[in-house]
Amino acid sequence: MNLRAVLPFAHDTLRKVVRSGDYVVDATCGNGHDTLLLAELVGINGHVIGFDIQQVAIDATRTRLEKAEMTSQVELICASHATIPVYAKQPVRAAIFNLGYLPGGDKQITTTADSTLLSITHLMELLEIGGVIILVIYHGHPEGKTEKEAVVAFCTAINQQAFHVLSYQFINQQNDAPFVIVIEKRKPRQS
Ligand SMILES: C[S@@+](CC[C@H](N)C(=O)[O-])C[C@H]1O[C@@H](n2cnc3c(N)ncnc32)[C@H](O)[C@@H]1O
């Protein structure tokens, strides 16, 4: 297939937007794949804040970063991404949410609509002009369906003068195929 699958598309977008020295957020560390990519992209002069509510996910992420010798630019926080304003100390260039449950973990512990929407709202404030929030949406489980409906309704209503909002989706795939939403902050118009 020449078309990029959903997760590679999300990672390509991070590679285009994130530069050395940037300040970025992994809102759902899980096993740390996205955290590691962000750590590589920002380099030793940048900063990654990684959130997960499960200590097992924070530990898995730390192990992955240690193996790659990428710990110095990463701050791992075992708390909900809804607490982002407590930790984020400067404008954010990019944030990624990989929604759902920890692969190989407890499927009952998933992201939820309320905290996801609260975090997106905080991040829209914190985002730099040209910065992005990437949402990888898995909706094959019951909470995922509720969350998807809430996230799509929220994103569809975002002011188009302030943000570009893109949906990247294979519309003929069966079985609740995951998809990506990207929210990009626009330059304010001169009046
Ligand atoms: C699909 S996994 C993330 C996968 C991960 N990005 C990776 O590269 O392996 C979703 C993660 O979100 C975490 N999570 C659920 N609710 C959360 C919340 N409110 N704040 C932060 N993390 C949360 C879960 O514990 C789980 O580890």
The ligand as an ORCA input file, in Angstrom:
! r2SCAN-3c Opt
* xyz 0 1
  C      -3.269      3.009     23.596
  S      -2.311      3.213     25.064
  C      -1.002      4.271     24.547
  C       0.022      3.623     23.672
  C       1.321      4.336     23.626
  N       1.237      5.637     23.000
  C       2.489      3.524     23.069
  O       3.243      4.062     22.268
  O       2.617      2.377     23.479
  C      -3.329      4.296     26.055
  C      -2.709      4.628     27.398
  O      -3.451      5.722     27.956
  C      -3.391      5.604     29.342
  N      -4.416      6.466     29.954
  C      -5.726      6.225     30.169
  N      -6.319      7.298     30.709
  C      -5.361      8.257     30.837
  C      -5.365      9.584     31.341
  N      -6.481     10.162     31.796
  N      -4.196     10.268     31.343
  C      -3.047      9.697     30.859
  N      -2.994      8.429     30.370
  C      -4.144      7.726     30.354
  C      -3.581      4.117     29.592
  O      -3.112      3.757     30.877
  C      -2.753      3.513     28.431
  O      -1.455      3.176     28.852
*
